[in-house]
């Protein structure tokens, strides 16, 4: 060193290198002069200590960015339900239920006739238009069509002497059912009808026997009910001994009678069975008239083929 200044670093390295070479040279010569020397024993457990590294400067913590303000969570829209198309099944055919059985047919038909609407013929007084009573009606006749033809009047004589039955045309009379006395008025210009001039066969009704179509007797006519239009409405039948032993009278509708010719005579027919006669209310002078008629036959049941056709049509209508 000169001037008290330290040698540069590269020079120090060169000197250290020379010193190391000199040391090696000396150690090699010694081994040649003195023989080999034993190498020093080195504890294998002693590990070279590394130079402590410079302390690591802790890095400054990274700045934490402020968390952004959380946006309010939007409500979720409800999901539309997924409708799966389903297979439309054809409607089942409607099988019509069998029709209910028809109600039992009525046994008889009854028609009510008020007392002021019809009056009995038998023994009713017959008067002239001036109110003078000339006799009493005792019978009437009808033709095969059921049309009234004549009225039989018992004309009064003096003190009952000289009474005689005379036939007058039906059109010669006027009937007043509501009259308390003399409900039948005779036209004074009417002339008696001679039996020889009667047109066609006629049937006197009073005491005539009414039969069924098979010839069985039903009853005996004891009176006829006439309305204000001079039309017979019903006949009163005595059915005593015909059906039951009790004495009974019934009213039968005039329209239910039929008149047929048998053995050159007209006969009234009425198809009333015993059960129908027993079901008919009795005739009474002080009660409304209940005129009976046979009930019409019950309609026949529809055949099975017609019912099936109806069912099929209903099924097609549904489709």
C-alpha positions as CSV (number, residue, x, y, z in Angstrom):
1,X,0.0,0.0,0.0
2,X,1.1,3.5,-0.7
3,X,-0.2,6.8,0.3
4,X,-2.4,5.0,3.0
5,X,-5.0,4.1,0.4
6,X,-6.5,0.6,0.2
7,X,-5.8,-1.6,-2.8
8,X,-8.4,-2.0,-5.3
9,X,-10.7,-5.0,-5.0
10,X,-9.3,-6.7,-8.2
11,X,-5.8,-6.5,-6.9
12,X,-6.9,-8.1,-3.6
13,X,-8.4,-10.9,-5.6
14,X,-5.1,-11.4,-7.6
15,X,-3.1,-11.4,-4.3
16,X,-5.4,-13.9,-2.8
17,X,-5.1,-16.1,-5.8
18,X,-1.3,-16.0,-5.7
19,X,-1.3,-16.8,-2.0
20,X,-3.5,-19.8,-2.6
21,X,-1.2,-21.1,-5.3
22,X,1.8,-20.7,-3.0
23,X,0.0,-22.6,-0.3
24,X,-0.7,-25.4,-2.6
25,X,2.8,-25.6,-3.8
26,X,4.1,-25.8,-0.3
27,X,1.7,-28.5,0.7
28,X,2.7,-30.5,-2.3
29,X,6.4,-30.2,-1.6
30,X,5.9,-31.2,2.0
31,X,4.2,-34.4,1.0
32,X,7.1,-35.2,-1.2
33,X,9.8,-34.4,1.6
34,X,8.0,-35.8,4.6
35,X,5.8,-38.4,3.2
36,X,2.0,-38.6,3.2
37,X,0.3,-37.1,6.1
38,X,-3.0,-38.1,7.6
39,X,-5.8,-35.8,6.7
40,X,-7.4,-34.2,9.7
41,X,-10.5,-35.9,11.1
42,X,-13.5,-33.8,10.5
43,X,-16.7,-34.3,12.4
44,X,-19.2,-35.4,9.7
45,X,-22.0,-34.2,11.8
46,X,-20.9,-30.6,11.6
47,X,-22.5,-29.0,8.7
48,X,-21.3,-25.8,7.2
49,X,-23.3,-22.8,8.3
50,X,-24.6,-20.7,5.6
51,X,-24.4,-17.0,5.9
52,X,-27.6,-15.5,7.2
53,X,-29.5,-14.0,4.5
54,X,-30.7,-10.4,4.7
55,X,-33.9,-10.0,6.5
56,X,-36.9,-10.0,4.2
57,X,-38.8,-6.8,4.3
58,X,-42.4,-7.5,4.7
59,X,-44.4,-6.1,1.8
60,X,-47.0,-3.6,2.6
61,X,-50.5,-5.0,2.5
62,X,-52.3,-4.4,-0.7
63,X,-55.0,-1.9,-0.3
64,X,-58.4,-3.4,-0.1
65,X,-60.9,-1.9,-2.5
66,X,-64.1,-1.0,-0.9
67,X,-66.8,-3.4,-1.7
68,X,-69.4,-2.1,-4.1
69,X,-72.8,-1.5,-2.7
70,X,-74.9,-4.6,-3.2
71,X,-77.7,-4.0,-5.6
72,X,-81.1,-5.1,-4.3
73,X,-82.0,-8.5,-5.5
74,X,-84.7,-8.4,-8.1
75,X,-87.8,-10.6,-7.4
76,X,-87.8,-13.6,-9.6
77,X,-90.6,-13.8,-12.1
78,X,-92.9,-16.8,-11.5
79,X,-92.4,-19.4,-14.1
80,X,-95.4,-20.2,-16.2
81,X,-96.6,-23.7,-15.6
82,X,-96.0,-25.9,-18.5
83,X,-99.2,-27.3,-19.7
84,X,-98.7,-30.6,-21.4
85,X,-101.3,-31.2,-24.1
86,X,-103.4,-34.2,-23.3
87,X,-105.0,-36.5,-25.6
88,X,-108.7,-35.7,-26.0
89,X,-110.6,-38.9,-25.8
90,X,-113.8,-39.2,-27.8
91,X,-116.9,-39.0,-25.7
92,X,-118.4,-42.3,-24.7
93,X,-121.7,-43.0,-26.5
94,X,-124.6,-42.2,-24.4
95,X,-126.7,-45.2,-23.8
96,X,-130.3,-44.2,-23.3
97,X,-131.8,-45.7,-20.3
98,X,-134.8,-47.8,-21.0
99,X,-138.0,-45.8,-20.8
100,X,-139.9,-46.3,-17.6
101,X,-142.9,-48.6,-17.8
102,X,-146.0,-46.7,-18.7
103,X,-148.4,-46.1,-15.9
104,X,-151.3,-48.5,-15.7
105,X,-154.1,-47.6,-18.0
106,X,-157.1,-46.1,-16.2
107,X,-159.9,-48.6,-15.7
108,X,-162.7,-46.2,-16.6
109,X,-163.2,-42.6,-17.8
110,X,-165.6,-40.4,-15.9
111,X,-167.2,-37.2,-17.1
112,X,-169.0,-34.9,-14.6
113,X,-172.3,-33.4,-15.7
114,X,-173.9,-30.7,-13.6
115,X,-177.5,-31.0,-12.7
116,X,-178.4,-27.7,-14.3
117,X,-176.8,-28.8,-17.6
118,X,-179.0,-31.9,-18.2
119,X,-182.4,-33.1,-17.1
120,X,-184.0,-36.5,-17.0
121,X,-186.5,-37.4,-19.7
122,X,-188.7,-40.0,-18.1
123,X,-191.8,-38.6,-16.4
124,X,-190.8,-35.0,-17.1
125,X,-193.7,-32.6,-17.7
126,X,-194.4,-31.4,-21.2
127,X,-196.1,-28.0,-21.6
128,X,-197.3,-25.7,-24.3
129,X,-195.6,-22.4,-24.9
130,X,-198.3,-20.7,-22.8
131,X,-197.2,-22.9,-19.8
132,X,-200.2,-25.3,-19.9
133,X,-199.0,-28.9,-19.1
134,X,-200.3,-31.3,-21.7
135,X,-198.7,-34.5,-20.6
136,X,-195.5,-36.3,-19.5
137,X,-192.6,-37.7,-21.5
138,X,-192.5,-41.5,-21.1
139,X,-190.0,-42.6,-23.8
140,X,-187.8,-41.7,-26.7
141,X,-186.5,-43.4,-29.8
142,X,-183.2,-43.4,-31.6
143,X,-181.9,-44.7,-34.9
144,X,-178.8,-46.9,-35.6
145,X,-176.5,-43.8,-35.6
146,X,-177.6,-42.9,-32.1
147,X,-179.5,-39.8,-33.3
148,X,-182.7,-39.1,-31.4
149,X,-185.8,-39.4,-33.6
150,X,-189.0,-39.1,-31.5
151,X,-190.3,-38.4,-28.0
152,X,-193.2,-40.4,-26.7
153,X,-195.6,-38.2,-24.7
154,X,-198.5,-39.5,-22.6
155,X,-201.2,-36.9,-23.3
156,X,-203.5,-36.3,-20.4
157,X,-207.3,-36.7,-20.8
158,X,-210.0,-35.4,-18.5
159,X,-209.4,-36.6,-15.0
160,X,-207.0,-39.2,-16.3
161,X,-209.6,-40.6,-18.7
162,X,-208.6,-40.7,-22.3
163,X,-204.8,-40.6,-21.7
164,X,-202.9,-41.8,-24.8
165,X,-199.3,-42.1,-25.9
166,X,-198.4,-40.1,-29.0
167,X,-195.1,-39.9,-30.8
168,X,-193.8,-36.4,-31.8
169,X,-190.7,-35.6,-33.8
170,X,-187.7,-34.7,-31.7
171,X,-187.4,-31.3,-33.4
172,X,-190.9,-30.4,-32.0
173,X,-189.5,-30.0,-28.5
174,X,-187.5,-27.4,-26.6
175,X,-185.5,-28.6,-23.5
176,X,-184.8,-26.4,-20.5
177,X,-182.8,-28.5,-18.0
178,X,-182.6,-25.7,-15.4
179,X,-186.4,-25.2,-15.2
180,X,-188.0,-26.3,-11.9
181,X,-191.2,-27.3,-13.6
182,X,-192.1,-28.5,-17.1
183,X,-188.6,-28.7,-18.5
184,X,-189.9,-29.8,-21.9
185,X,-191.9,-27.5,-24.2
186,X,-193.9,-28.8,-27.1
187,X,-194.5,-26.7,-30.2
188,X,-198.2,-26.5,-30.6
189,X,-198.0,-26.7,-34.4
190,X,-196.3,-30.1,-34.1
191,X,-198.4,-33.0,-35.5
192,X,-198.1,-36.5,-34.1
193,X,-195.9,-38.9,-36.1
194,X,-197.6,-41.9,-37.4
195,X,-195.7,-45.2,-36.9
196,X,-196.0,-46.1,-40.6
197,X,-194.1,-42.9,-41.6
198,X,-191.2,-43.5,-39.2
199,X,-188.0,-43.6,-41.3
200,X,-185.9,-46.7,-40.7
201,X,-185.7,-48.9,-37.6
202,X,-185.9,-47.1,-34.3
203,X,-185.2,-48.3,-30.8
204,X,-187.4,-47.3,-27.8
205,X,-184.8,-46.7,-25.1
206,X,-186.7,-46.9,-21.8
207,X,-186.5,-50.5,-20.4
208,X,-184.1,-51.5,-23.3
209,X,-181.5,-54.1,-22.2
210,X,-177.9,-53.0,-22.8
211,X,-175.5,-55.8,-23.7
212,X,-171.8,-56.3,-24.3
213,X,-170.5,-57.3,-27.7
214,X,-170.4,-60.9,-26.6
215,X,-174.1,-60.8,-25.6
216,X,-173.6,-60.6,-21.8
217,X,-176.1,-58.3,-20.2
218,X,-174.9,-55.1,-18.6
219,X,-178.0,-53.4,-17.4
220,X,-181.4,-51.9,-18.2
221,X,-182.1,-48.3,-19.3
222,X,-184.3,-46.5,-16.8
223,X,-183.8,-42.9,-17.9
224,X,-182.0,-40.5,-20.4
225,X,-180.4,-37.2,-19.6
226,X,-181.0,-34.4,-22.1
227,X,-179.1,-31.0,-22.3
228,X,-180.4,-27.6,-23.4
229,X,-179.2,-28.3,-27.0
230,X,-181.6,-31.3,-27.2
231,X,-178.7,-33.7,-27.1
232,X,-178.7,-36.8,-25.0
233,X,-175.7,-36.8,-22.7
234,X,-176.0,-40.1,-20.7
235,X,-178.3,-43.0,-20.0
236,X,-179.1,-44.2,-16.5
237,X,-178.6,-48.0,-16.1
238,X,-180.0,-50.3,-13.5
239,X,-177.3,-52.9,-13.1
240,X,-179.2,-54.8,-10.3
241,X,-178.5,-58.5,-10.7
242,X,-176.2,-58.1,-13.6
243,X,-173.0,-57.7,-11.7
244,X,-173.7,-57.7,-8.0
245,X,-176.7,-58.5,-5.9
246,X,-177.0,-55.0,-4.5
247,X,-179.2,-52.5,-6.2
248,X,-177.2,-50.0,-8.1
249,X,-177.7,-47.5,-10.8
250,X,-175.0,-45.9,-12.9
251,X,-174.8,-43.2,-15.6
252,X,-173.1,-44.2,-18.8
253,X,-172.0,-41.6,-21.4
254,X,-174.2,-41.5,-24.5
255,X,-171.1,-41.6,-26.7
256,X,-170.1,-44.9,-25.2
257,X,-173.3,-46.6,-26.6
258,X,-173.4,-48.3,-29.9
259,X,-176.6,-49.4,-31.7
260,X,-176.5,-52.5,-33.9
261,X,-179.2,-54.3,-35.8
262,X,-179.8,-57.9,-34.7
263,X,-182.8,-60.0,-35.6
264,X,-184.2,-56.9,-37.4
265,X,-184.1,-54.9,-34.3
266,X,-181.8,-52.3,-32.9
267,X,-179.9,-53.3,-29.7
268,X,-177.8,-51.0,-27.5
269,X,-174.3,-52.2,-26.8
270,X,-171.9,-51.0,-24.1
271,X,-168.6,-52.7,-23.5
272,X,-168.2,-52.3,-19.7
273,X,-166.6,-55.2,-17.8
274,X,-167.7,-56.2,-14.3
275,X,-164.7,-54.5,-12.8
276,X,-165.4,-51.3,-14.7
277,X,-169.1,-51.3,-13.5
278,X,-168.0,-51.9,-9.9
279,X,-165.5,-49.0,-10.2
280,X,-168.2,-46.6,-11.4
281,X,-169.7,-44.3,-8.7
282,X,-173.5,-44.8,-8.2
283,X,-176.0,-42.5,-9.8
284,X,-177.9,-40.3,-7.3
285,X,-180.6,-37.6,-7.9
286,X,-179.0,-35.1,-5.5
287,X,-175.4,-35.4,-6.7
288,X,-173.5,-34.4,-9.8
289,X,-173.8,-36.9,-12.6
290,X,-170.6,-39.0,-13.2
291,X,-171.0,-40.5,-16.6
292,X,-168.7,-43.5,-17.3
293,X,-167.0,-44.6,-20.5
294,X,-164.7,-47.6,-21.0
295,X,-161.1,-46.5,-20.9
296,X,-159.2,-46.8,-24.2
297,X,-156.7,-49.6,-24.5
298,X,-153.2,-48.9,-23.3
299,X,-150.7,-48.1,-26.1
300,X,-148.6,-51.1,-27.1
301,X,-145.0,-51.0,-25.8
302,X,-142.3,-49.9,-28.3
303,X,-140.6,-52.9,-29.9
304,X,-137.0,-53.7,-29.0
305,X,-135.8,-52.7,-32.5
306,X,-137.3,-49.2,-32.2
307,X,-135.7,-48.8,-28.7
308,X,-132.3,-49.8,-30.2
309,X,-132.7,-47.4,-33.1
310,X,-133.5,-44.6,-30.6
311,X,-130.3,-45.4,-28.6
312,X,-128.2,-45.4,-31.8
313,X,-129.6,-42.0,-32.9
314,X,-128.8,-40.6,-29.5
315,X,-125.2,-41.8,-29.7
316,X,-124.7,-40.4,-33.2
317,X,-126.1,-37.0,-32.0
318,X,-123.5,-36.9,-29.2
319,X,-120.7,-37.6,-31.6
